[in-house]
């Protein structure tokens, strides 16, 4: 029996935001793993915001999600 082709519609911004959040958290944990200090307060949020801002400069999310 042949498989029916289906399509998936992804909400790209939430997907990228989750991946960036997880990547930033992992990077900060690794960077501070062997140090005896805590990361500066707000470091995660600042890095995450700047990465997402950079992505928004090259990806037009409104156009991509309007095509759905």
KAKA-V664378 format. One record per pair of residues at least 6 apart in sequence whose C-alpha atoms are under 7 Angstrom apart, sorted by sequence separation. I is the first residue (numbers start at 1). J is the second residue. D is the distance in Angstrom with one decimal. If there is no record, write none. Layout:
I,J,D
I,J,D
//
This chain:
32,39,6.7
25,44,6.7
24,44,6.4
24,48,6.5
21,48,6.2
20,48,6.4
17,52,7.0
13,61,6.7
11,65,6.8
9,68,6.7
//
